[in-house]
Amino acid sequence: MTPISFSPWSMFLEANIVVQIVMVILSFGCLLSWTICIAKSIELFIVHRNLYTEQVILQKSGKLEAEHIHNKKCVVGAMIMAVLDEYQSSKGITHDLTGLKERIAMTLERVEASEGRRLLKGTGLLATIGATAPFVGLFGTVWGIMNSFTGIVAAKATSLTVVAPGIAEALLATALGLVTAIPAVILYNIFSRNIMHCRAHIADLSTLIMRIVSRDVSQMTAQQGKGQVIQFGLRAAGE
């Protein structure tokens, strides 16, 4: 009798075509999870570093200047650009400084929301893989066991030798489902906490920027009370 090999690769080659497809799908999901893990880890590391760097610069300077925009793709650079653009757009509306603050606040909220959506990219896929992989593996298991029982009927024998290969292949699908799902769920929870931390940090920076804007508006109000000409974007000009 030819010895039966129970190595994962041999079981995959001997498995039913449906079970093989299930295993391929689960293997691809596992590879995709770890790819997202590497890419997201690098992305969040860069975001954290940029946020801390820009926060230190803003706290030291206490003003918004174009020179502070080291990276326009960074959320802080986008916020400062939005504020400076609003300063420039509001040059002809010197009588409504309260409206200026409201417009800047709304703009910063949209930048925050946009950055939050960008940070969440990829995490939804991790959640989907973590939720569905066990059931995909279970489907492969059920199909493999059904195939084993069909083999029993065809062979007209109930020997363990007849049943064991099919059951082993089926259980391999379950194992692959768990190997795919467990890391995906863990990674999703880790990234969710990190993203929440990033979003809280972004909110703190938005508050810091609004404080600087509020001081600018107070200075403009003082100029207006003295009858002086209000200069929007005074700080943005580097004065």
GROMACS elastic network, one bead per residue, 0.5 to 0.9 nm:
[ bonds ]
;  ai    aj funct       b0    kb
    1     4     6  0.88830   500
    4   161     6  0.88254   500
    4   165     6  0.77602   500
    5     8     6  0.88029   500
    5    10     6  0.62600   500
    5    11     6  0.73953   500
    5   165     6  0.87296   500
    6     9     6  0.82380   500
    6    10     6  0.63650   500
    6    11     6  0.59419   500
    6   165     6  0.76569   500
    6   168     6  0.75829   500
    6   169     6  0.86668   500
    7    10     6  0.52607   500
    7    11     6  0.61437   500
    7    12     6  0.85699   500
    8    11     6  0.51332   500
    8    12     6  0.60927   500
    8    13     6  0.87004   500
    8   169     6  0.83303   500
    8   172     6  0.73989   500
    9    12     6  0.50378   500
    9    13     6  0.62662   500
    9    14     6  0.86789   500
   10    13     6  0.51200   500
   10    14     6  0.61757   500
   10    15     6  0.84766   500
   11    14     6  0.51291   500
   11    15     6  0.58731   500
   11   165     6  0.74862   500
   11   166     6  0.85815   500
   11   168     6  0.74172   500
   11   169     6  0.55426   500
   11   172     6  0.79845   500
   12    15     6  0.51604   500
   12    16     6  0.83956   500
   12    19     6  0.81406   500
   12    20     6  0.62193   500
   12    23     6  0.78037   500
   12   169     6  0.68886   500
   12   172     6  0.83848   500
   13    16     6  0.84250   500
   13    20     6  0.77257   500
   14    17     6  0.88902   500
   14    20     6  0.87858   500
   14   165     6  0.83788   500
   14   166     6  0.86646   500
   14   169     6  0.80190   500
   15    18     6  0.81252   500
   15    19     6  0.61217   500
   15    20     6  0.60618   500
   15   144     6  0.77751   500
   15   165     6  0.84745   500
   15   166     6  0.71708   500
   15   169     6  0.59730   500
   15   170     6  0.82098   500
   16    19     6  0.52467   500
   16    20     6  0.61638   500
   16    21     6  0.87344   500
   16   143     6  0.85831   500
   16   144     6  0.70463   500
   16   147     6  0.76544   500
   16   166     6  0.84949   500
   16   169     6  0.85115   500
   17    21     6  0.62211   500
   17    22     6  0.86790   500
   18    21     6  0.51545   500
   18    22     6  0.63444   500
   18    23     6  0.87486   500
   18   140     6  0.72175   500
   18   143     6  0.75334   500
   18   144     6  0.83353   500
   19    22     6  0.50036   500
   19    23     6  0.62096   500
   19    24     6  0.86513   500
   19   137     6  0.88645   500
   19   139     6  0.84390   500
   19   140     6  0.50242   500
   19   141     6  0.76496   500
   19   143     6  0.69460   500
   19   144     6  0.64469   500
   19   169     6  0.78003   500
   19   170     6  0.73000   500
   19   173     6  0.70889   500
   20    23     6  0.50621   500
   20    24     6  0.61886   500
   20    25     6  0.86237   500
   20   140     6  0.83279   500
   20   173     6  0.85696   500
   21    24     6  0.50914   500
   21    25     6  0.61734   500
   21    26     6  0.86251   500
   21   140     6  0.86521   500
   22    25     6  0.51519   500
   22    26     6  0.62081   500
   22    27     6  0.85942   500
   22   136     6  0.67781   500
   22   137     6  0.68344   500
   22   139     6  0.79864   500
   22   140     6  0.58746   500
   22   173     6  0.71060   500
   23    26     6  0.51125   500
   23    27     6  0.60382   500
   23    28     6  0.85189   500
   23   136     6  0.89375   500
   23   137     6  0.76354   500
   23   140     6  0.77543   500
   23   172     6  0.83140   500
   23   173     6  0.59186   500
   23   176     6  0.68786   500
   23   177     6  0.82274   500
   24    27     6  0.50732   500
   24    28     6  0.61084   500
   24    29     6  0.85551   500
   25    28     6  0.51411   500
   25    29     6  0.61802   500
   25    30     6  0.86902   500
   25   136     6  0.85651   500
   26    30     6  0.61667   500
   26    31     6  0.86291   500
   26   129     6  0.88754   500
   26   133     6  0.66399   500
   26   136     6  0.76207   500
   26   137     6  0.74411   500
   26   173     6  0.82856   500
   26   176     6  0.63414   500
   26   177     6  0.61616   500
   26   179     6  0.87291   500
   26   180     6  0.63987   500
   26   181     6  0.89246   500
   27    30     6  0.50737   500
   27    31     6  0.62300   500
   27    32     6  0.85334   500
   27   176     6  0.72109   500
   27   177     6  0.86225   500
   27   180     6  0.72663   500
   28    31     6  0.50817   500
   28    32     6  0.60284   500
   28    33     6  0.85787   500
   28   180     6  0.89793   500
   29    33     6  0.61193   500
   29    34     6  0.87910   500
   29   126     6  0.89960   500
   29   129     6  0.65359   500
   29   133     6  0.78931   500
   29   180     6  0.65112   500
   29   181     6  0.86491   500
   29   184     6  0.89897   500
   30    33     6  0.51356   500
   30    34     6  0.65192   500
   30    35     6  0.86857   500
   30   129     6  0.82541   500
   30   176     6  0.86413   500
   30   177     6  0.88856   500
   30   179     6  0.74753   500
   30   181     6  0.77631   500
   30   183     6  0.82160   500
   30   184     6  0.77717   500
   31    34     6  0.53843   500
   31    35     6  0.61796   500
   31    36     6  0.87054   500
   31   180     6  0.84474   500
   32    36     6  0.61725   500
   32    37     6  0.84998   500
   32   125     6  0.89782   500
   32   126     6  0.85818   500
   33    36     6  0.52120   500
   33    37     6  0.61470   500
   33    38     6  0.88640   500
   33   125     6  0.81214   500
   33   126     6  0.61824   500
   33   129     6  0.77190   500
   33   180     6  0.78544   500
   33   183     6  0.77112   500
   33   184     6  0.58943   500
   33   187     6  0.82208   500
   34    38     6  0.62604   500
   34    39     6  0.85920   500
   34   183     6  0.83637   500
   34   184     6  0.81037   500
   34   187     6  0.88089   500
   35    38     6  0.53292   500
   35    39     6  0.62321   500
   35    40     6  0.84350   500
   36    39     6  0.51335   500
   36    40     6  0.57078   500
   36    41     6  0.81894   500
   36   122     6  0.65507   500
   36   123     6  0.81129   500
   36   125     6  0.87781   500
   36   126     6  0.79097   500
   37    40     6  0.52875   500
   37    41     6  0.59320   500
   37    42     6  0.86264   500
   37   184     6  0.88101   500
   37   187     6  0.69094   500
   37   188     6  0.89323   500
   37   191     6  0.86071   500
   38    41     6  0.52309   500
   38    42     6  0.63609   500
   38    43     6  0.86760   500
   39    42     6  0.53732   500
   39    43     6  0.62159   500
   39    44     6  0.87417   500
   40    44     6  0.60036   500
   40    45     6  0.83874   500
   40   119     6  0.85931   500
   40   121     6  0.88957   500
   40   122     6  0.77911   500
   40   123     6  0.87020   500
   40   191     6  0.78746   500
   41    44     6  0.53085   500
   41    45     6  0.60830   500
   41    46     6  0.86635   500
   41   191     6  0.81751   500
   42    45     6  0.51518   500
   42    46     6  0.62865   500
   42    47     6  0.86720   500
   43    46     6  0.52786   500
   43    47     6  0.62110   500
   43    48     6  0.87055   500
   43   119     6  0.84888   500
   44    48     6  0.60296   500
   44    49     6  0.84778   500
   44   119     6  0.79903   500
   44   191     6  0.86138   500
   44   194     6  0.76267   500
   44   195     6  0.77333   500
   44   198     6  0.80975   500
   45    48     6  0.52390   500
   45    49     6  0.62030   500
   45    50     6  0.86540   500
   46    49     6  0.51299   500
   46    50     6  0.61066   500
   46    51     6  0.85307   500
   47    50     6  0.51889   500
   47    51     6  0.60586   500
   47    52     6  0.86600   500
   47    74     6  0.75744   500
   47    75     6  0.85195   500
   47   198     6  0.76745   500
   48    51     6  0.51840   500
   48    52     6  0.62569   500
   48    53     6  0.85765   500
   48   198     6  0.68184   500
   48   201     6  0.86549   500
   49    52     6  0.53803   500
   49    53     6  0.61330   500
   49    54     6  0.86334   500
   50    53     6  0.50880   500
   50    54     6  0.60245   500
   50    55     6  0.83880   500
   50    71     6  0.88037   500
   50    74     6  0.71053   500
   50    75     6  0.86996   500
   50    76     6  0.82149   500
   51    54     6  0.53108   500
   51    55     6  0.60120   500
   51    56     6  0.86617   500
   51    74     6  0.82205   500
   51    75     6  0.80571   500
   51    76     6  0.71118   500
   51   198     6  0.82997   500
   51   201     6  0.73553   500
   51   202     6  0.73810   500
   51   205     6  0.81008   500
   52    55     6  0.51066   500
   52    56     6  0.62782   500
   52    57     6  0.87642   500
   52   201     6  0.86277   500
   53    56     6  0.53734   500
   53    57     6  0.64475   500
   53    58     6  0.88417   500
   54    57     6  0.50612   500
   54    58     6  0.61117   500
   54    59     6  0.85179   500
   54    68     6  0.77477   500
   54    69     6  0.86026   500
   54    70     6  0.86406   500
   54    76     6  0.67981   500
   54    77     6  0.84881   500
   54   205     6  0.86288   500
   55    58     6  0.52076   500
   55    59     6  0.60616   500
   55    60     6  0.85316   500
   55    76     6  0.85101   500
   55   205     6  0.66061   500
   55   208     6  0.84701   500
   56    59     6  0.52364   500
   56    60     6  0.61514   500
   56    61     6  0.86394   500
   57    60     6  0.52765   500
   57    61     6  0.61407   500
   57    62     6  0.82969   500
   57    68     6  0.74133   500
   58    61     6  0.52464   500
   58    62     6  0.55497   500
   58    63     6  0.66433   500
   58    64     6  0.74093   500
   58    68     6  0.78634   500
   58   205     6  0.87593   500
   58   208     6  0.79813   500
   58   209     6  0.80599   500
   59    62     6  0.53808   500
   59    63     6  0.83109   500
   59   208     6  0.79943   500
   60    63     6  0.86405   500
   61    64     6  0.79643   500
   62   208     6  0.89243   500
   62   209     6  0.88841   500
   62   212     6  0.65067   500
   63   209     6  0.83199   500
   63   212     6  0.59910   500
   63   213     6  0.82514   500
   63   216     6  0.85533   500
   63   235     6  0.64354   500
   63   236     6  0.80260   500
   64    67     6  0.85054   500
   64    68     6  0.71867   500
   64    80     6  0.66817   500
   64    83     6  0.83617   500
   64    84     6  0.79155   500
   64   209     6  0.77584   500
   64   212     6  0.73061   500
   64   213     6  0.81792   500
   64   233     6  0.88848   500
   64   235     6  0.61532   500
   64   236     6  0.57836   500
   64   238     6  0.85234   500
   65    68     6  0.55541   500
   65    69     6  0.76395   500
   65    80     6  0.77044   500
   65    84     6  0.80725   500
   65   233     6  0.89822   500
   65   235     6  0.62204   500
   65   237     6  0.68939   500
   65   238     6  0.60580   500
   66    69     6  0.56242   500
   66    70     6  0.87769   500
   66    77     6  0.88266   500
   66    80     6  0.76045   500
   66    81     6  0.75257   500
   66    84     6  0.79140   500
   66   236     6  0.61481   500
   66   237     6  0.77373   500
   66   238     6  0.78034   500
   67    70     6  0.71798   500
   67   236     6  0.88065   500
   67   238     6  0.82587   500
   68    71     6  0.87378   500
   68    77     6  0.75229   500
   68    80     6  0.81419   500
   69    72     6  0.61769   500
   69    74     6  0.84916   500
   69    76     6  0.76511   500
   69    78     6  0.81722   500
   69    80     6  0.71876   500
   69    81     6  0.77666   500
   70    74     6  0.82372   500
   70    77     6  0.69432   500
   71    74     6  0.53736   500
   71    75     6  0.86191   500
   71    76     6  0.83557   500
   71    77     6  0.58867   500
   71    78     6  0.84601   500
   72    75     6  0.76092   500
   72    76     6  0.79996   500
   72    78     6  0.57475   500
   72    81     6  0.78966   500
   73    76     6  0.84425   500
   73    77     6  0.66699   500
   73    78     6  0.66210   500
   74    77     6  0.52292   500
   74    78     6  0.62949   500
   74    79     6  0.87358   500
   75    79     6  0.61609   500
   75    80     6  0.86927   500
   75   111     6  0.72983   500
   75   112     6  0.76954   500
   75   115     6  0.66469   500
   75   202     6  0.77950   500
   76    80     6  0.61937   500
   76    81     6  0.84889   500
   76   202     6  0.79064   500
   76   205     6  0.75292   500
   76   206     6  0.82420   500
   77    80     6  0.51904   500
   77    81     6  0.60483   500
   77    82     6  0.84963   500
   78    81     6  0.51042   500
   78    82     6  0.60907   500
   78    83     6  0.87076   500
   78   108     6  0.89080   500
   78   111     6  0.71966   500
   79    82     6  0.50461   500
   79    83     6  0.62986   500
   79    84     6  0.86966   500
   79   107     6  0.80908   500
   79   108     6  0.60801   500
   79   111     6  0.65918   500
   79   112     6  0.84454   500
   79   206     6  0.76476   500
   79   209     6  0.81544   500
   80    83     6  0.51116   500
   80    84     6  0.61501   500
   80    85     6  0.84584   500
   80   209     6  0.78359   500
   81    84     6  0.51454   500
   81    85     6  0.59511   500
   81    86     6  0.85035   500
   82    85     6  0.51287   500
   82    86     6  0.61763   500
   82    87     6  0.86486   500
   82   104     6  0.75719   500
   82   107     6  0.68127   500
   82   108     6  0.73898   500
   82   111     6  0.84541   500
   83    86     6  0.51250   500
   83    87     6  0.62201   500
   83    88     6  0.87398   500
   83   104     6  0.60473   500
   83   105     6  0.89959   500
   83   107     6  0.79007   500
   83   108     6  0.80018   500
   83   209     6  0.86641   500
   83   213     6  0.81601   500
   83   233     6  0.89564   500
   84    88     6  0.62944   500
   84    89     6  0.86201   500
   84   233     6  0.65595   500
   84   236     6  0.64323   500
   85    88     6  0.51159   500
   85    89     6  0.61047   500
   85    90     6  0.85924   500
   85   233     6  0.88961   500
   86    90     6  0.59980   500
   86    91     6  0.87237   500
   86   100     6  0.77299   500
   86   103     6  0.77185   500
   86   104     6  0.67393   500
   86   107     6  0.87637   500
   86   233     6  0.88195   500
   87    90     6  0.52881   500
   87    91     6  0.65268   500
   87   100     6  0.79682   500
   87   104     6  0.87596   500
   87   232     6  0.55639   500
   87   233     6  0.52224   500
   87   234     6  0.89383   500
   87   236     6  0.84513   500
   88    91     6  0.55757   500
   88    92     6  0.88009   500
   88   232     6  0.67690   500
   88   233     6  0.65665   500
   89    92     6  0.75473   500
   89    93     6  0.85642   500
   90    93     6  0.52085   500
   90    94     6  0.73064   500
   90   100     6  0.71959   500
   90   232     6  0.73226   500
   91    94     6  0.65179   500
   91   230     6  0.85339   500
   91   231     6  0.75190   500
   91   232     6  0.56937   500
   91   233     6  0.83411   500
   92    95     6  0.87717   500
   93    96     6  0.61164   500
   93    97     6  0.79694   500
   93   100     6  0.85929   500
   94    97     6  0.66503   500
   94   220     6  0.88041   500
   94   224     6  0.85292   500
   94   229     6  0.88195   500
   94   230     6  0.67366   500
   94   231     6  0.87323   500
   94   232     6  0.82670   500
   95    98     6  0.88360   500
   95   224     6  0.86353   500
   96    99     6  0.53229   500
   96   100     6  0.65541   500
   97   101     6  0.65515   500
   97   102     6  0.87991   500
   97   217     6  0.64600   500
   97   218     6  0.87849   500
   97   220     6  0.79561   500
   97   221     6  0.74550   500
   98   101     6  0.52821   500
   98   102     6  0.64105   500
   98   103     6  0.87523   500
   98   217     6  0.81499   500
   99   102     6  0.50071   500
   99   103     6  0.60961   500
   99   104     6  0.85680   500
  100   103     6  0.51882   500
  100   104     6  0.62110   500
  100   105     6  0.85798   500
  100   217     6  0.82702   500
  101   104     6  0.51564   500
  101   105     6  0.60703   500
  101   106     6  0.86309   500
  101   210     6  0.80536   500
  101   213     6  0.72759   500
  101   214     6  0.71675   500
  101   217     6  0.76202   500
  102   105     6  0.50465   500
  102   106     6  0.61841   500
  102   107     6  0.85617   500
  103   106     6  0.51808   500
  103   107     6  0.61519   500
  103   108     6  0.86624   500
  104   107     6  0.50073   500
  104   108     6  0.61481   500
  104   109     6  0.85915   500
  104   210     6  0.79960   500
  104   213     6  0.83688   500
  105   108     6  0.51754   500
  105   109     6  0.62349   500
  105   110     6  0.87917   500
  105   206     6  0.85763   500
  105   210     6  0.71239   500
  106   109     6  0.50725   500
  106   110     6  0.63947   500
  106   111     6  0.87915   500
  107   110     6  0.52085   500
  107   111     6  0.63612   500
  107   112     6  0.87172   500
  108   111     6  0.50077   500
  108   112     6  0.61276   500
  108   113     6  0.85852   500
  108   206     6  0.66369   500
  108   209     6  0.89804   500
  108   210     6  0.87086   500
  109   112     6  0.50548   500
  109   113     6  0.61661   500
  109   114     6  0.85775   500
  109   203     6  0.88058   500
  109   206     6  0.81652   500
  110   113     6  0.50289   500
  110   114     6  0.60581   500
  110   115     6  0.85530   500
  111   114     6  0.50931   500
  111   115     6  0.61588   500
  111   116     6  0.85470   500
  112   115     6  0.51894   500
  112   116     6  0.61139   500
  112   117     6  0.87170   500
  112   199     6  0.77044   500
  112   202     6  0.68931   500
  112   203     6  0.72442   500
  112   206     6  0.79968   500
  113   116     6  0.50128   500
  113   117     6  0.62761   500
  113   118     6  0.86422   500
  114   117     6  0.52271   500
  114   118     6  0.62723   500
  114   119     6  0.87457   500
  115   119     6  0.61464   500
  115   120     6  0.86645   500
  115   199     6  0.81875   500
  115   202     6  0.87485   500
  116   119     6  0.51787   500
  116   120     6  0.63472   500
  116   195     6  0.79280   500
  116   196     6  0.88869   500
  116   198     6  0.85823   500
  116   199     6  0.64464   500
  117   120     6  0.52027   500
  117   121     6  0.66531   500
  118   121     6  0.54552   500
  119   122     6  0.82649   500
  119   123     6  0.85219   500
  119   195     6  0.65955   500
  119   198     6  0.86506   500
  119   199     6  0.87477   500
  120   123     6  0.56160   500
  120   124     6  0.72614   500
  120   191     6  0.86980   500
  120   192     6  0.80386   500
  120   195     6  0.73041   500
  121   124     6  0.68418   500
  121   125     6  0.82299   500
  122   125     6  0.53067   500
  122   126     6  0.66266   500
  122   127     6  0.89642   500
  123   126     6  0.50136   500
  123   127     6  0.63233   500
  123   128     6  0.86771   500
  123   187     6  0.85430   500
  123   188     6  0.59609   500
  123   191     6  0.72868   500
  123   192     6  0.76231   500
  124   127     6  0.50381   500
  124   128     6  0.62070   500
  124   129     6  0.86666   500
  124   188     6  0.81232   500
  125   129     6  0.61491   500
  125   130     6  0.85027   500
  125   184     6  0.89260   500
  125   188     6  0.89614   500
  126   129     6  0.51546   500
  126   130     6  0.60597   500
  126   131     6  0.85386   500
  126   181     6  0.87810   500
  126   184     6  0.52910   500
  126   185     6  0.68655   500
  126   187     6  0.74413   500
  126   188     6  0.58128   500
  127   130     6  0.51001   500
  127   131     6  0.60803   500
  127   132     6  0.85706   500
  127   181     6  0.89756   500
  127   184     6  0.68195   500
  127   185     6  0.63396   500
  127   187     6  0.89724   500
  127   188     6  0.61827   500
  127   189     6  0.89260   500
  128   131     6  0.51921   500
  128   132     6  0.60243   500
  128   133     6  0.81633   500
  128   184     6  0.86439   500
  129   132     6  0.53715   500
  129   133     6  0.55176   500
  129   134     6  0.88256   500
  129   180     6  0.74693   500
  129   181     6  0.61972   500
  129   184     6  0.64168   500
  129   185     6  0.80421   500
  130   133     6  0.58215   500
  130   134     6  0.76204   500
  130   178     6  0.88215   500
  130   180     6  0.71365   500
  130   182     6  0.65081   500
  130   183     6  0.76879   500
  130   185     6  0.50039   500
  130   186     6  0.86345   500
  130   188     6  0.83731   500
  131   134     6  0.70404   500
  131   135     6  0.79457   500
  131   181     6  0.68779   500
  131   184     6  0.86992   500
  131   185     6  0.77838   500
  132   135     6  0.54179   500
  132   136     6  0.62163   500
  132   137     6  0.86981   500
  132   177     6  0.85929   500
  132   181     6  0.75848   500
  133   136     6  0.50444   500
  133   137     6  0.61145   500
  133   138     6  0.84849   500
  133   176     6  0.83600   500
  133   178     6  0.70456   500
  133   179     6  0.87925   500
  133   180     6  0.63096   500
  133   181     6  0.53089   500
  133   182     6  0.89911   500
  134   137     6  0.50789   500
  134   138     6  0.60452   500
  134   139     6  0.86265   500
  134   174     6  0.69499   500
  134   175     6  0.87067   500
  134   176     6  0.83437   500
  134   178     6  0.57134   500
  134   179     6  0.88856   500
  134   180     6  0.79698   500
  134   181     6  0.62870   500
  134   182     6  0.89585   500
  135   139     6  0.61069   500
  135   140     6  0.86333   500
  135   174     6  0.85569   500
  135   177     6  0.74227   500
  136   139     6  0.50839   500
  136   140     6  0.64743   500
  136   141     6  0.87438   500
  136   173     6  0.83269   500
  136   174     6  0.82408   500
  136   177     6  0.66485   500
  137   140     6  0.50864   500
  137   141     6  0.62419   500
  137   142     6  0.87411   500
  137   170     6  0.85420   500
  137   171     6  0.85740   500
  137   172     6  0.84250   500
  137   175     6  0.73740   500
  137   176     6  0.65993   500
  137   178     6  0.76311   500
  138   142     6  0.61467   500
  138   143     6  0.84930   500
  138   170     6  0.84312   500
  138   171     6  0.86048   500
  138   173     6  0.71031   500
  138   174     6  0.55560   500
  138   177     6  0.74675   500
  139   142     6  0.52000   500
  139   143     6  0.61201   500
  139   144     6  0.84959   500
  139   173     6  0.83166   500
  139   174     6  0.84042   500
  140   143     6  0.51269   500
  140   144     6  0.60027   500
  140   145     6  0.86044   500
  140   169     6  0.87804   500
  140   170     6  0.60919   500
  140   171     6  0.83580   500
  140   172     6  0.87616   500
  140   173     6  0.55539   500
  140   174     6  0.71743   500
  141   144     6  0.50918   500
  141   145     6  0.61808   500
  141   146     6  0.85499   500
  141   167     6  0.78629   500
  141   169     6  0.76803   500
  141   171     6  0.57478   500
  141   172     6  0.77305   500
  141   173     6  0.57627   500
  141   174     6  0.59833   500
  142   145     6  0.52144   500
  142   146     6  0.61375   500
  142   147     6  0.85654   500
  142   170     6  0.69670   500
  143   146     6  0.50807   500
  143   147     6  0.61665   500
  143   148     6  0.86700   500
  143   170     6  0.72964   500
  144   148     6  0.62311   500
  144   149     6  0.88115   500
  144   166     6  0.59097   500
  144   167     6  0.64721   500
  144   168     6  0.86021   500
  144   169     6  0.65965   500
  144   171     6  0.82271   500
  144   173     6  0.86200   500
  145   149     6  0.63123   500
  145   150     6  0.85740   500
  145   163     6  0.86739   500
  145   166     6  0.63695   500
  145   167     6  0.56193   500
  145   168     6  0.89989   500
  145   169     6  0.85881   500
  145   170     6  0.61392   500
  145   171     6  0.88011   500
  146   149     6  0.52234   500
  146   150     6  0.62734   500
  146   151     6  0.86818   500
  146   166     6  0.87939   500
  147   150     6  0.50062   500
  147   151     6  0.62578   500
  147   152     6  0.87699   500
  147   166     6  0.69196   500
  147   167     6  0.88364   500
  148   152     6  0.63267   500
  148   153     6  0.88150   500
  148   162     6  0.79156   500
  148   163     6  0.57151   500
  148   164     6  0.81811   500
  148   165     6  0.80131   500
  148   167     6  0.65828   500
  148   170     6  0.89876   500
  149   153     6  0.63855   500
  149   154     6  0.86489   500
  149   163     6  0.73981   500
  149   166     6  0.86345   500
  150   153     6  0.51970   500
  150   154     6  0.62191   500
  150   155     6  0.86210   500
  151   155     6  0.59695   500
  151   156     6  0.82035   500
  151   157     6  0.87600   500
  151   162     6  0.73713   500
  151   163     6  0.75638   500
  151   166     6  0.85423   500
  152   155     6  0.52038   500
  152   156     6  0.57100   500
  152   157     6  0.56549   500
  152   158     6  0.60424   500
  152   159     6  0.83024   500
  152   162     6  0.66994   500
  152   163     6  0.68269   500
  153   157     6  0.71262   500
  153   158     6  0.84671   500
  154   157     6  0.81223   500
  155   158     6  0.82984   500
  155   162     6  0.79398   500
  157   160     6  0.89569   500
  157   162     6  0.73249   500
  158   161     6  0.83518   500
  158   162     6  0.68928   500
  158   163     6  0.72690   500
  159   162     6  0.54375   500
  159   163     6  0.67179   500
  159   164     6  0.86715   500
  160   163     6  0.50488   500
  160   164     6  0.55328   500
  160   165     6  0.88616   500
  161   164     6  0.54898   500
  161   165     6  0.73592   500
  162   165     6  0.69777   500
  162   166     6  0.80043   500
  163   166     6  0.58155   500
  163   167     6  0.63290   500
  163   168     6  0.86888   500
  164   167     6  0.52345   500
  164   168     6  0.59615   500
  164   169     6  0.85964   500
  165   168     6  0.51036   500
  165   169     6  0.62107   500
  165   170     6  0.86284   500
  166   169     6  0.51573   500
  166   170     6  0.62050   500
  166   171     6  0.86926   500
  167   171     6  0.61192   500
  167   172     6  0.85219   500
  168   171     6  0.51336   500
  168   172     6  0.61470   500
  168   173     6  0.88449   500
  169   172     6  0.50510   500
  169   173     6  0.66350   500
  170   173     6  0.53184   500
  170   174     6  0.67984   500
  170   175     6  0.89825   500
  171   175     6  0.62479   500
  171   176     6  0.86514   500
  172   176     6  0.61648   500
  172   177     6  0.85590   500
  173   176     6  0.51217   500
  173   177     6  0.62053   500
  173   178     6  0.88055   500
  174   177     6  0.50385   500
  174   178     6  0.63997   500
  174   179     6  0.86631   500
  175   178     6  0.52006   500
  175   179     6  0.61016   500
  175   180     6  0.85600   500
  176   180     6  0.60479   500
  176   181     6  0.84752   500
  177   180     6  0.52109   500
  177   181     6  0.60275   500
  177   182     6  0.85469   500
  178   181     6  0.50381   500
  178   182     6  0.58053   500
  178   183     6  0.85991   500
  179   182     6  0.59065   500
  179   183     6  0.69593   500
  179   184     6  0.89125   500
  180   183     6  0.62876   500
  180   184     6  0.65405   500
  181   184     6  0.51757   500
  181   185     6  0.62143   500
  181   186     6  0.87047   500
  182   185     6  0.53449   500
  182   186     6  0.63015   500
  182   187     6  0.86337   500
  183   186     6  0.50615   500
  183   187     6  0.59292   500
  183   188     6  0.83792   500
  184   187     6  0.51843   500
  184   188     6  0.60168   500
  184   189     6  0.86973   500
  185   188     6  0.50627   500
  185   189     6  0.63248   500
  185   190     6  0.87025   500
  186   189     6  0.52907   500
  186   190     6  0.62747   500
  186   191     6  0.86981   500
  187   190     6  0.50508   500
  187   191     6  0.60497   500
  187   192     6  0.83812   500
  188   191     6  0.52785   500
  188   192     6  0.59760   500
  188   193     6  0.86913   500
  189   192     6  0.50555   500
  189   193     6  0.63399   500
  189   194     6  0.87221   500
  190   193     6  0.53979   500
  190   194     6  0.63733   500
  190   195     6  0.86996   500
  191   195     6  0.59391   500
  191   196     6  0.84454   500
  192   195     6  0.51438   500
  192   196     6  0.61492   500
  192   197     6  0.86459   500
  193   196     6  0.51024   500
  193   197     6  0.62940   500
  193   198     6  0.87135   500
  194   197     6  0.50402   500
  194   198     6  0.62232   500
  194   199     6  0.86737   500
  195   199     6  0.60791   500
  195   200     6  0.84967   500
  196   199     6  0.51202   500
  196   200     6  0.61540   500
  196   201     6  0.85925   500
  197   200     6  0.51364   500
  197   201     6  0.62150   500
  197   202     6  0.86508   500
  198   201     6  0.50250   500
  198   202     6  0.61393   500
  198   203     6  0.86071   500
  199   203     6  0.61471   500
  199   204     6  0.86257   500
  200   203     6  0.50246   500
  200   204     6  0.62987   500
  200   205     6  0.87490   500
  201   204     6  0.50194   500
  201   205     6  0.63077   500
  201   206     6  0.86214   500
  202   205     6  0.50526   500
  202   206     6  0.61296   500
  202   207     6  0.86249   500
  203   207     6  0.62268   500
  203   208     6  0.86411   500
  204   207     6  0.50783   500
  204   208     6  0.62520   500
  204   209     6  0.87068   500
  205   209     6  0.61498   500
  205   210     6  0.85343   500
  206   209     6  0.50885   500
  206   210     6  0.61652   500
  206   211     6  0.86556   500
  207   210     6  0.50074   500
  207   211     6  0.62160   500
  207   212     6  0.87411   500
  208   211     6  0.51202   500
  208   212     6  0.64588   500
  208   213     6  0.87132   500
  209   212     6  0.51161   500
  209   213     6  0.61753   500
  209   214     6  0.85514   500
  210   214     6  0.59299   500
  210   215     6  0.85515   500
  211   215     6  0.63034   500
  211   216     6  0.86545   500
  212   215     6  0.51673   500
  212   216     6  0.63005   500
  212   217     6  0.87219   500
  213   217     6  0.61514   500
  213   218     6  0.85624   500
  214   217     6  0.50608   500
  214   218     6  0.61189   500
  214   219     6  0.86402   500
  215   218     6  0.50055   500
  215   219     6  0.62589   500
  215   220     6  0.86410   500
  216   219     6  0.51663   500
  216   220     6  0.62807   500
  216   221     6  0.86719   500
  216   232     6  0.87096   500
  216   233     6  0.84619   500
  216   234     6  0.82485   500
  216   235     6  0.78793   500
  217   221     6  0.60822   500
  217   222     6  0.85727   500
  217   232     6  0.88675   500
  218   222     6  0.62131   500
  218   223     6  0.86419   500
  219   222     6  0.50296   500
  219   223     6  0.62388   500
  219   224     6  0.86004   500
  219   230     6  0.89266   500
  220   224     6  0.61341   500
  220   225     6  0.86152   500
  220   228     6  0.89771   500
  220   229     6  0.87067   500
  220   230     6  0.56906   500
  220   231     6  0.72760   500
  220   232     6  0.77550   500
  221   225     6  0.61537   500
  221   226     6  0.86968   500
  221   230     6  0.80734   500
  222   225     6  0.50395   500
  222   226     6  0.63555   500
  222   227     6  0.87211   500
  222   228     6  0.85534   500
  223   226     6  0.52056   500
  223   227     6  0.63249   500
  223   229     6  0.67472   500
  223   230     6  0.61059   500
  223   231     6  0.88319   500
  224   227     6  0.50651   500
  224   228     6  0.55227   500
  224   229     6  0.67162   500
  224   230     6  0.63052   500
  225   228     6  0.74437   500
  226   229     6  0.89485   500
  227   230     6  0.88002   500
  230   234     6  0.89062   500
  231   234     6  0.56586   500
  232   235     6  0.83452   500
  232   236     6  0.85036   500
  233   237     6  0.62172   500
  233   238     6  0.89218   500
  234   237     6  0.54062   500
  234   238     6  0.71446   500
  234   239     6  0.62843   500
  235   238     6  0.52743   500
  235   239     6  0.54373   500
  236   239     6  0.74692   500
